[in-house]
Amino acid sequence: MRRVAFILKVKEDRIEEYKKRHKEVWPEMLDALRETGWHNYSLFLRDDGLLFGYLETEDFERAVAGMAQKDINAKWQVQMASFFEGLDDRPPDQGLLQLEEVFHLD
């Protein structure tokens, strides 16, 4: 299982709405994530909007590609795009800045 970490930047004036939306993630979106290999997926948000994401998957590229084929993902990405800074017209799931794992205690 591969561990993947990434960051995005949520607009500061949208933080509360972003948190609210993630308390109400569509069941179909949750199912799609599980079906495409996203495991132990978590999001953490700093007060200034820095978003840190973490997941475990067998193959991250395949997991992202699998989600790209899901209609529910396209709808979610359109709904969420306005929450982020610096995407240059890309959907949020294509603007993830992956972080290099430099240590893991196991």
C-alpha positions in Angstrom: 0.0 0.0 0.0 1.4 3.4 -1.0 0.9 6.5 1.2 0.1 9.7 -0.6 0.1 13.2 0.8 -0.8 16.4 -1.0 -1.7 20.1 -0.4 -4.1 22.6 -1.8 -5.0 26.1 -0.7 -8.6 26.9 0.3 -9.6 30.5 -0.1 -9.7 32.0 3.4 -13.2 33.5 2.9 -14.5 30.0 1.9 -13.1 27.9 4.8 -16.3 27.6 6.8 -18.3 26.6 3.7 -15.6 24.2 2.7 -15.8 22.5 6.1 -19.6 22.4 5.9 -19.5 20.7 2.5 -17.2 18.0 3.8 -19.6 17.2 6.6 -22.1 16.4 3.8 -20.1 14.6 1.2 -22.5 12.9 -1.2 -22.8 9.1 -0.5 -22.2 8.4 -4.3 -18.9 10.3 -4.0 -17.8 8.3 -1.0 -18.7 5.1 -2.8 -16.7 6.2 -5.9 -13.6 6.9 -3.8 -13.8 3.5 -2.2 -14.4 1.7 -5.5 -11.4 3.4 -7.1 -8.9 2.5 -4.4 -8.8 5.5 -2.1 -8.3 4.1 1.5 -7.8 5.8 4.8 -8.5 9.2 3.1 -8.3 12.2 5.3 -8.2 16.0 4.9 -6.8 18.4 7.4 -7.3 22.2 7.2 -5.2 24.9 8.7 -6.8 28.3 9.8 -5.2 30.1 6.8 -6.7 27.6 4.3 -3.7 25.3 3.8 -5.3 21.9 3.1 -3.3 18.7 3.7 -4.7 15.5 2.3 -3.6 11.9 3.0 -4.6 8.6 1.6 -3.4 5.1 1.1 -3.8 3.3 -2.2 -2.2 0.5 -4.3 -1.7 2.8 -7.3 -2.3 6.5 -7.0 -2.3 7.2 -10.7 -4.9 4.5 -11.2 -7.0 5.8 -8.3 -7.0 9.3 -9.8 -7.8 7.9 -13.3 -10.6 5.8 -11.9 -12.2 8.8 -10.3 -11.8 10.8 -13.5 -14.2 8.3 -15.2 -16.9 8.8 -12.6 -19.7 11.2 -13.4 -20.2 11.9 -9.7 -16.6 13.1 -9.5 -17.0 15.5 -12.4 -20.0 17.0 -10.6 -18.1 17.2 -7.3 -15.1 18.9 -8.9 -17.3 21.6 -10.5 -18.9 22.2 -7.1 -15.6 22.5 -5.3 -13.4 24.4 -7.8 -14.4 27.8 -6.6 -13.0 27.0 -3.1 -9.4 26.9 -4.1 -6.6 29.2 -5.0 -4.0 28.7 -7.7 -5.7 26.0 -9.8 -5.4 27.9 -13.2 -8.7 26.5 -14.4 -7.9 22.9 -13.5 -10.3 20.9 -11.4 -9.1 20.5 -7.8 -8.2 16.8 -8.2 -5.8 17.8 -11.0 -4.2 20.6 -8.9 -3.0 18.4 -6.0 0.6 19.2 -5.1 2.0 15.9 -4.0 4.5 15.8 -1.1 7.5 13.5 -1.0 7.5 11.1 1.9 10.8 11.4 3.7 10.1 9.4 6.8 7.7 6.8 8.0 7.8 5.0 11.4 6.8 1.4 10.9 
